[in-house]
Amino acid sequence: MLRLPLNRPLTIMMLVLLMVGGTLAGAPFWGPFFVAENIAFAILPMVGVAVAAPAFAGLCVLVRCRRCGHRLFRYAVTKRRHSDSIEWFLRAHQCPECGYSTV
């Protein structure tokens, strides 16, 4: 996982925040089983979006190739096919712009 030439601890932290925010944003689906309805349908989704949106923006802006500065996460979500964009980001080992590799 994450073999691209980037700052791994920062990237992993932002990916975790994105997943937590996405889980909270989906609270209307799972929340009524665990918390009160008003919390599950109003508060948790707002908190989830408030956590996920900055994490996604941070991934798009801050995750860059160490050599050329190419924005790798942004490339994954905008230039790759939707069906393999995140998988590519997690498995790729070479920058698509300059070819710099960690292998």
C-alpha positions as CSV (number, residue, x, y, z in Angstrom):
1,M,0.0,0.0,0.0
2,L,1.2,3.5,-0.8
3,R,4.3,2.8,-2.8
4,L,4.2,6.1,-4.6
5,P,7.0,8.6,-3.8
6,L,5.1,10.8,-1.3
7,N,4.9,11.7,2.4
8,R,3.3,8.5,3.7
9,P,2.4,9.4,7.3
10,L,0.6,12.6,6.2
11,T,-1.2,10.8,3.4
12,I,-2.3,7.9,5.6
13,M,-3.6,10.3,8.2
14,M,-5.7,12.2,5.6
15,L,-7.0,8.9,4.1
16,V,-8.1,7.8,7.6
17,L,-9.8,11.1,8.1
18,L,-11.5,10.8,4.7
19,M,-12.8,7.3,5.7
20,V,-14.0,8.4,9.1
21,G,-15.8,11.4,7.6
22,G,-17.4,9.2,4.9
23,T,-18.6,6.8,7.6
24,L,-20.1,9.6,9.6
25,A,-21.7,11.1,6.5
26,G,-23.4,7.8,5.9
27,A,-24.9,7.8,9.3
28,P,-28.5,7.9,8.0
29,F,-28.0,4.4,6.8
30,W,-26.5,2.9,10.0
31,G,-27.0,5.5,12.7
32,P,-30.6,4.8,13.7
33,F,-29.5,1.4,15.0
34,F,-27.0,2.9,17.4
35,V,-27.9,6.5,18.2
36,A,-31.0,8.7,18.4
37,E,-32.6,9.5,15.0
38,N,-32.1,13.3,15.2
39,I,-28.3,12.7,15.7
40,A,-28.1,10.0,13.0
41,F,-30.0,12.1,10.4
42,A,-28.6,15.6,11.2
43,I,-25.6,15.9,13.4
44,L,-23.4,12.9,12.3
45,P,-23.7,13.6,8.6
46,M,-22.8,17.3,9.1
47,V,-19.8,16.3,11.2
48,G,-18.8,13.7,8.6
49,V,-18.9,16.2,5.8
50,A,-16.9,18.7,7.9
51,V,-14.2,16.0,8.4
52,A,-14.2,14.5,4.9
53,A,-14.2,17.6,2.8
54,P,-11.0,19.1,4.2
55,A,-9.4,15.7,4.2
56,F,-10.2,15.3,0.5
57,A,-9.1,18.8,-0.3
58,G,-5.8,18.2,1.6
59,L,-5.2,15.0,-0.3
60,C,-5.8,16.8,-3.6
61,V,-3.5,19.7,-2.7
62,L,-0.8,18.3,-0.4
63,V,0.0,14.8,-1.7
64,R,2.7,15.4,-4.3
65,C,5.6,13.5,-5.9
66,R,8.8,14.1,-4.0
67,R,10.8,14.8,-7.1
68,C,8.6,16.8,-9.5
69,G,5.7,18.0,-7.2
70,H,3.0,16.4,-9.3
71,R,-0.3,16.2,-7.4
72,L,-0.7,12.4,-7.3
73,F,-4.1,12.1,-5.5
74,R,-5.6,14.8,-7.7
75,Y,-4.3,12.9,-10.7
76,A,-5.8,9.7,-9.4
77,V,-9.3,11.2,-9.0
78,T,-9.4,13.4,-12.0
79,K,-7.4,11.7,-14.8
80,R,-7.8,8.0,-14.0
81,R,-11.0,6.0,-14.6
82,H,-13.5,6.1,-11.7
83,S,-13.3,2.3,-11.4
84,D,-9.6,2.1,-10.6
85,S,-8.6,5.6,-9.4
86,I,-8.2,4.9,-5.7
87,E,-6.8,1.4,-6.4
88,W,-4.2,3.0,-8.7
89,F,-3.3,5.5,-6.0
90,L,-2.8,2.8,-3.4
91,R,-0.8,0.4,-5.6
92,A,1.2,2.5,-8.1
93,H,4.9,2.8,-7.5
94,Q,5.9,5.4,-10.1
95,C,5.0,9.0,-10.6
96,P,3.0,9.4,-13.9
97,E,4.6,12.8,-14.6
98,C,8.4,12.3,-14.1
99,G,8.7,8.5,-13.7
100,Y,10.3,8.7,-10.3
101,S,9.9,5.4,-8.6
102,T,10.2,4.0,-5.1
103,V,11.1,0.5,-6.3
